[in-house]
Amino acid sequence: MIQITPEQVTPELRVLFERDVPTNIRALAVLAGGNAGKIFVADPPHTLWGLVRETDDGTLYLGGRVDRQILSEAVNMLQKEGYVCLVYRNGEPDFDLFPPNPDDSVECLEFDRPIGSKDLTLYLSNIPAGFTVQRMDRALLERSPRREGYLSRYGSFENLLDRGIPVCVSYENEPVCEAFADMDIGGRREIGIRTQKAYRLQGLATIACAYLIKLCDEAGSATYWDCVKSNLGSVKLARKLGFQNERAYQALVFRPTKPALDQAHQM
């Protein structure tokens, strides 16, 4: 297999990944260059199969006629760089191709929110004193406690600012709760939220997400939410914000092999 760049992705390759599988919006974002990741095709290149790994969570997506040997070789190779996740819903045929003996299995949920499905004005009218909510610029991203996470997910601040939508709730001009939307894929954007530990349980995540969803709605994008099922706070927040079409899936986790672990310890 060989690695290609998003600029080398053809319509024939992209269509292989237009599938109803969990979190597949991320694979399409990597193919389009909006999210950081790696794209692999056969050598010599053709459109029979492809693999996409998004960098942030390490999820590996299958497109086309991937067989067990190809997938096993890819997982073994990518484990040298970090975690690898394979996702599926019960009954999906891809599961039969997955390598045996994953290190962990995690129950997850995904949701969709149509544009304007719930009025969020109330949440934006109750911002606590001393806090502000705003769209993030590069200066705020540079000061963010999540700056390394943004670089991992998007490759650069410029890519996030050009194609995504980052917002934050700030206290004394410092970001304490941040929400972000990936690039638009087929009229949808995946969103995420992170709150610093000292500022949790104050309703800031609701405010940040409500503001972000407002911007997404105005841009003509529905929104998508994904979380671990055991994260009850995230599940509750998604439902509160008007996310619907709740679907369960499993994530199989393959831990990094020794070279990747050694590199992580050196950082």
Buried (B, 14 or more C-beta within 10 A) or exposed (E): BEEBEBEEBEEEBBEBBEBEBBBBBBBBBBBBBBBBBBBBBBEEBEBBBBBBBBBBBBBBBBBBEBEEEBBBEBBEBBBBBBBBBBBBBEEBEBBEBBBEEBEEEBEBBBBBBBBEBBEBEEBEEEBEEEBEBBEBEEEBBEBBEBBEBBBBBBBEBEBBBEBBBBBBBBBEEEBBBBBBBBBBBEEBBBBBBBBBEEBEEBBBBBBBBBBBBBBBBEEEBBBBBBBEBEEEEBBEBBEBBBBEEEEEBBBBBBEBBEEBBEEEEEE
